[in-house]
Amino acid sequence: MSAAGLRLDQAPPFFVPLRFFITAPIFGALAAATLLAGGPQALASRWTPTALAATHLLTLGFLTMTMVGALMQLLPVLAGSPLRHPRTVATVVHGLLSAGTLALAANFLIPGPVLQFVSLAALSVGLGVFLFAAGTSLARARSDATVLAMRLAATGLLITLLIGVLIGLGGTPSRFSADKTSTDMHLASGLIGWIAILVMGVAYQVVPMFQLTRAYPSWLRRWLVPLLFVALLLWIIAARMAHALPALFAALSLGLVATVLAIFAVTTLWLQSQRKRRLPDATVRFWTLSMIGLLAAVAIMAGHAVGIIVEPRFALLAVAWLIVGFGISAVHGMLYKIVPFLAWLHLNAAGASSAQTNMKAFLPDSQALPHVWLHAAAVALLAPAVLADPRWIYPAALALLGSFIWLGRNLVLATLLYLRLQRASKSPQASTEKIVGTAR
C-alpha cells in the first residue's frame, strides 16, 4: 500500500489523535512506577493488586489509549469513513478513558466503592461512546482485510468491556480472583480479540507502507484474522463450558490461537528480511522486537496447550510478553512513523512553506534508535523478574519507566516542532530552515 491509496483529505485535525498519543506514555510511566513501588512481590502472581493495577495502566492507559487515537485517524484515511464530530468524540472519550483508567488502577491498590463506581461508569461510557462512533463509521466503510480486522477488533473490545464490567459489578478487586474463568476470558478477549487483531489488521497497511516491504500474501490477509477470531471464540466457549467439554477442546483451540499468531509473526519477520532498504530504522527494529516477543509468548501458549508447560509463572510471563514485548513494541514502532507523518501531512494541507521538510526532522534516528535498546532491555528483564529472582523487577521496571519517558519526550519534541513550523509558516520573516536546524 502506498500513500497514494490513502484518503488524506479526510484526515481529522492533528490534535484529535495526538491527544491520545501524548497521554499514553504518562500511563505507561505510571505502570512502571507502580511496579517499582510494589517491589519483589509485584509479580508474585497475576492477582496481586500491583500486577492488576499495572496491567490495566498498560492495557487501557497505554495500548487502548493509542489504539483509539490511531483508529480515529485510520478510519477516515484507510477505510474512507470518517467519524462524525471527531473533536467532540475525541474530547469525551479521551477524558473518560483517562479518568476511568486512573480510578480503576487506584481501586486495585486502595479498594473502595467510590473508585469502583467511577472507574466502571467512566470506562463504560467512554469506551461505549467510542464503540458507537467507530461502529457507525465501520458500518459505512468499504470492506477489505483491514476494515474487517477493525470490525472484529471493535467486537473484541466490546466483549472485553462487557466481561470487565460484569467482573467489576461482582464485588471488590479482592474478589476478582474468585472466578478465574471470567478473568481469563477478559484477559484473552482484550489481548487477542482487541489488541492482537487490531495490530494485525493495521499491519497489513502500515508495514508495507512505512517499512518498505512487500505486501502480505493475499491469502493471509483474507483468512488469518477471521481464523484467529474464531479460534478465540472457541477457546472462550471451552473455558466457560469446561465442565461439559473435554479438555482436548480447550487445548486445540488454544493451539490454534498460538498457530495463527505464529504465522503472522513469522510472515512479518520474513517480509522485513526482504527489505531492499537496509538503513537503520527505529520502526523496523521495534516491529522486529514485537514479533520476537509475540513468538516467545506463543511458544509458552503452545507448551501449555500440549501440557509441557504447567508452571503458572510461565503463563504470567506470556501475558507480560504479549503486553510489553508484542503490543507495546508494535505501538512504539507505529508512533515513530504516524506522528511525523501526521505532522507533515497537516503542515502540507495548510500550505505551510515547511511542507517539504523531511519527516525524519520530527523524530530523527538519533532520538529514536536508542529507545529500541532501552525497551528491549525492559522486555528481556521481565523473564528473570517472573521466573527467577523477583528482585529483578527493579531493573525491569526502571528500564520500562525509562522507555516510556523516552517516548513521551520524543513525542513532545515532535509536537513542539510542529507548532513552531506552523507558526513560522504564518510569518513571512520566519526561517523554517533555522527552526528545523535548532530542533535537531
Protein Blocks (a to p, Z undefined) as FASTA:
>chain_A
ZZklpcfklpccfklmmmmmmmmmmmmmmmmmmmmmnommlmmpmkbmklmmmmmmmmmm
mmmmmmmmmmmmmmmmmnopacehkllmmmmmmmmmmmmmmmmmmmmmmgcfklmmmmmm
mmmmmmmmmmmmmmmmmmmpccdfklmmmmmmmmmmmmmmmmmmmmmmnocfklmmmmmm
lmmmmmmmmmmmmmmmmmmmmmmmmmmmmnopacddfklmmmmmmmmmmmmmmmmmmmmm
mmmpcfklmmmmmmmmmmmmmmmmmmmmmmmmmpmblcdcfklmmmmmmmmmmmmmmmmm
mmmmnomamcfklmmmmmmmmmmmmmmmmmmmmmmmmmmmmmmmmmmmnopaklmpcfkl
mmgfklmmmmmmmmmmmmmmmmmmmmmcmklmmmmmmmmmmmmmmmmmmmmmmmmmmmmm
mmmmmpmkbcfklmmmmmZZ
